[in-house]
Amino acid sequence: MTKFAEGVPTGASFLYTKARRLSAMPRKPKHPCGHQGCPELTDDYYCEKHRKESIKEYNRFRRDPQTVKRYGGAWRKIRARVLQANPLCNECKQHGRFVLATEVHHIKPLSAGGTHDYENLMSLCHSCHSRITMTATNNKV
């Protein structure tokens, strides 16, 4: 059995980091924050400080008040609990794939009288959630 020096990466992690260093794409240069007068450089439109402010302003003035009421702080807590209890996508799991869930779907939509009850919620990955939502929207029309 071969001994390796302590701290030297070995195995798959070593190959991954070596391959990543060799084939890393150059990053786009950062640009100034989109908030007027802010000189911070960022990869996104806003810097971290102004991103929070823009989301708060959007929720307060531009978003439908009923949507804000439905998806407030209580919803964020419920969503976190559902994702913690069911970390894998329900749809993918049925097809033998193990994909982390990132979204929580209402089986019966709130607009159709559904609730935030645990029995009415399912964990889904983004692609499954988009597919189910698109199918439901197309069936409505």
Secondary structure, DSSP 8 states (H G I E B T S, - for coil): -----TT---HHHHHHHHHHHHH-------EE-SSTT---EESSSS-HHHHHHHHHHIIIIIS-HHHHHHTSHHHHHHHHHHHHH--B-HHHHHTT---B--EEEESS-GGGT--S-GGGEEEE-HHHHHHHHHHHHHHH-
